[in-house]
């Protein structure tokens, strides 16, 4: 009985020591990380009730993780953050940024809105976060003639980020939404091109693959290339006619009588007449 009591006591002590050791190891290998307690939309100002701290394994903490919830006060999200997702520094706008769409515009970029319809807007499938190409249909300058049509359709801007559709910038929607305006993120040079393109022709948006960075090296489509007809051949040049040869000058013989004149010839005592 004494041996049984001692064995039970030693087993209890071993369990308690092992539990404390495991708890200490777990506490040493984890750290607090701020995660979203609710879904945070793009451009929203973060408040304390949106965030909570959870234990996260120290060896697999994501780069830029926020470990102090007080550091998130009045910060603005640059992307949509789902519930339970860690809040990273790269997903936040710089400190002091005001909320709204201006907070999500990247440094050196501009936001520009263009008018679209259900066809131009890719039937509503161009959602915030998607990339689109911009197509313009216009007429080439100095190309109007009887043999060539100046109308051309050409991709002028590629891989343009859609920031918002209408007045909504949420990126977690998958259903198409037909709107009348789309806001795009562009460089200053692209803003100038787009402003000129919409003033000289009609625009169309072309939805592209999210991970495809390859440019489309096209020369544009015209009626000739659309119908597959060969370009009209240039009219053959007519060689200039050679100048007519000048008539050879008539050599004048002195003392020749005019034609049709009767001349008398005297040879010695003989006289004869000759008609010319």
BELURFEN-V25987 format. One record per residue. RES is the residue in one letter. PSI is psi as a letter, one per 20 degrees, with the letter a starting at -180 (none if undefined). Layout:
RES/PSI + RES/PSI
This chain:
X/g + X/g + X/h + X/g + X/g + X/g + X/g + X/g + X/g + X/h + X/g + X/g + X/h + X/g + X/g + X/g + X/g + X/g + X/g + X/h + X/g + X/g + X/g + X/g + X/g + X/h + X/h + X/h + X/j + X/r + X/q + X/p + X/p + X/p + X/r + X/p + X/h + X/r + X/p + X/p + X/r + X/p + X/j + X/q + X/p + X/p + X/r + X/h + X/i + X/i + X/q + X/q + X/p + X/q + X/p + X/p + X/p + X/h + X/i + X/k + X/p + X/q + X/p + X/j + X/q + X/p + X/i + X/o + X/h + X/h + X/i + X/i + X/p + X/j + X/q + X/p + X/p + X/i + X/r + X/p + X/p + X/q + X/p + X/i + X/p + X/q + X/o + X/q + X/h + X/i + X/j + X/q + X/q + X/q + X/q + X/i + X/p + X/q + X/r + X/a + X/h + X/h + X/h + X/i + X/p + X/q + X/p + X/i + X/r + X/q + X/p + X/p + X/p + X/q + X/p + X/r + X/a + X/h + X/g + X/h + X/k + X/l + X/k + X/j + X/i + X/n + X/r + X/p + X/i + X/r + X/p + X/q + X/q + X/p + X/p + X/p + X/o + X/a + X/p + X/q + X/q + X/j + X/j + X/p + X/r + X/h + X/i + X/p + X/p + X/i + X/p + X/q + X/p + X/q + X/p + X/h + X/p + X/q + X/m + X/p + X/p + X/o + X/g + X/q + X/p + X/c + X/j + X/p + X/j + X/p + X/j + X/j + X/q + X/i + X/q + X/q + X/o + X/p + X/r + X/j + X/q + X/p + X/p + X/q + X/p + X/r + X/r + X/h + X/h + X/h + X/g + X/g + X/g + X/h + X/h + X/h + X/g + X/i + X/h + X/i + X/a + X/q + X/q + X/q + X/p + X/o + X/p + X/r + X/q + X/h + X/j + X/o + X/i + X/p + X/q + X/o + X/n + X/q + X/j + X/q + X/p + X/r + X/h + X/g + X/h + X/g + X/i + X/j + X/q + X/q + X/p + X/p + X/q + X/q + X/p + X/q + X/p + X/p + X/p + X/p + X/p + X/p + X/q + X/p + X/q + X/p + X/p + X/p + X/p + X/p + X/p + X/p + X/p + X/q + X/j + X/p + X/q + X/q + X/q + X/k + X/p + X/p + X/p + X/p + X/p + X/o + X/o + X/c + X/i + X/q + X/p + X/r + X/q + X/p + X/p + X/none
